[in-house]
């Protein structure tokens, strides 16, 4: 009986260790899905009204989605959408969860929302939030699929960077997904997003960009040059 109790205790201790370790991995690899971020020494919401500007300060009112593409960003974007007169959504993101990116992409298409990137983003009071001059105005990884999902993709200026690589592989657990690099990935939702692109030219460009991304190892990030941005049709409106 005593041996049974000791074995049971060891088993439950092992389960507790596994759970704590998996939570640690989830927090550090997937982010903590917070609704705010600290940017330029101030705490701001992940989705915020700003002015998106070119380097010569020609500016437009937009919503700016900041940080990882995750469920927190999904919820904030979905709660901001109205049936009409939605502002363009610019992205300042290093990428994130592909499932969250797909959800945002579908909403952008359903409500005909424009996506955008800008040279810099300015808060009220003319405080520059992020600027391409310090290499912080960017859209990378899963963010690029969200950017490309819109029928209207706006470039405000010409200095923001677009980075691609192969989608991350992941192990799926009931409490979180842990990114790895040696397991297969289900590309069906990404391919469905591309297939459901109505404009034929954009569909071809979108697929070509996806194929290009598969050639870049996930641990690397390839920055598209101006010629590639044009060839892949990343933007179709310029301001």
N, C-alpha and C positions, 0 to 999 in steps of 0.2 A: 504493500500500500504506500509506504514511504517513497519507494522508487518511482511509483506512478505519479505521486504528487510533485516530486522533483522534476520528472520529465515534463509534466504538464506546465510547471512554472517556467522551465527553460524554453519550452515551445512558445509560450505567450510572451516571454521576454524577447525572443527572436522576432516574433511578429511585430512587437512594438519598435524594435530597432529598425526593421525593414520599413515600417510606416514612416518613422521619423526621417530616415535617410531619403526615402522617396519624396517626402514633402520638401526636404532641403534641395533635392535635385530640381523639383518643379519650380520652386521659387527662383533658383539661380539660373535655370535654363529657359524657363518659359515666362519669367517675369511674374509680378504679383498682382497684375490686373488692377492697379490702382486707378482712380478717376482723376488724379492730379499728378503733375510732375514738377520738379524744380528746374527751372530754366532761367539762365541769367540771374541767378541768386534770388529768384522769387518763385513761389508756388502758384501754378496756374492750372486751369482745367485742361484735360486732354483734347477737348474740342472747344475752340475759342474764336470769337470774332476778331479779325485783324484786317490790316491792309496788306495786300500782297503787292510788292513793288519791284520794278526793275531797278538796276543800279543807278539810273538817272532819275529815280524817284517818281516815275509814273505809276500810280497806285490804284488798286481796285479793292472794293470790300468783298471779303470772302470769309468762309469758315476755314480754320486751320486745324487739321487733325495731327496730333503730336505723339510721337513715341511708338511703342510696339503695336503691330496689328494683332489685337487680342479681343476678348469678349467685352472688356471695358470700353474699347473704342467702338465695337459693334453697337453696344447699347447706347452710347452717347450719340452716335450718328443716327441710329434709327429713331431715337427720341426727338431729334432735331428736325426730322424730315416732315414737310407739309405736302399737301397734294399739289401745290403749285407755288411758283415764285421762290424756289429754293436757290440760295446762293451757291456759287461754285465752292467745291471743297478742295483745298490744297492739302498736300500731305508732306509731312516732315518726319520721315520714318525710316528706320533701319530694317523694316520687315517684321515678320512674326509668324503667326499661326496661319496656315493655308486655309483651314476651314473658316476662320474669321474673315480672311480676305475674300473668300467666295461669298459669304453672307453680305458683306459690304458691297461687293461688286454687283450682286443681284439687286440690291436696293437702289444703287446708283442708276442701273439700267431701267428699273421699273418706274422710277420717278424722274427720269431724264435729267439727271444732275450732271453738271460739268465738273471735270476734275482739272487740277492745275498744279503747276510748280512755279515758283518765283525766285528771283535773285535774293530777295530779303523779305522778311515779315515784320511789320511794325505794329506795336500796340498803341492804344490811345496815349497821347502825350508824346508821340514821335519817338518812343524808345524802340530801338531795333532789337527784335527778339532773336532772330537768327539771320545770318547773312552768308551768301556764297563766298564772300571774301575770306571768311575763316573756315571754309569747307564744311559748313554745317547745314547748308540748304540742300537737302538730298532726299531721294526716294529710292529705296533699295529692296531687293529680294521680293517678298510677297507684296510689298507696296506697289511694285511696278505692275502687277496683275490688276490691282485696284485702279491704278491710273489708267491703264489701257482699256478697262471695261467700259468707260464712258464713250458716248458718241462724239462728245466735244471735249477735247483735251487741250488745255490752254497753257502756253508757255509765256510767262510774264518776265521779260528779259531773256537772257540766254546763258546764265551762269550756273543754274542749279544742276546737280549731277544725278544721273540715273544709273544705278548699279544692279547687275544681274548675276545670278549663279543658279546652279541646280537646286531644286527644292530639297529641303532637309528631309532625311529619312527619320522615322520616329517609331518608338515602341509605345503602344497604346495601353494604358492601365486605367482602371476604373476611377482613380483619383487624379490622374494627369497623363499627359503625353511627354515622353522623354526623347528629345532628339538624339539620333545616332546617325552614322554615315554608312553602315554596311547592310541595311535592311531595305527591302523594296518599298515603294510608295505608290499609292493608288492615285494615278493622274486623271482619273475619269472626270472629276468635277472641274478641273482646270480645262480639260479638253472640251467638256460640255459648254463651259463659259465661252471658249473660243468659237465652237461650232454655232452657238446661238447669236453670234455677232452678225447683225443684219447687213451691214455694208461689206460687200465682197472683198474690196481692196483691203479694208481694215482687217477683215478676217484672215486674209493671207499674210498680212504684215504681223498680226498678233501671233499667228502660228509660227512664223519664221523667227520671231523674237523668242518664243518659247523654246524652239529647237536650239537656238543659239545659247539660251540659258543652260540647257542640259549639258552643253560642252564645257561649262565652267564648274570645277569642283566646288562643292558646297562650302568648304572652308575658305575659299577665295571669293573675291568680289571684283567683277569686271565692270569698269566704268565705260559706258557707251560714249563714243566721241560724237561730234556734231554731225558727221556724215552718217553714222549709224542711226542716230536719232531721227534723221530725215528718211533714211532707207526703210526703217521699221515703222515709220509713221507714228512715232510716239506722241507727237503733237500735230494737231491739224488747225490750230488757231494760234496766232502770235500777236502779242501786244507789247 
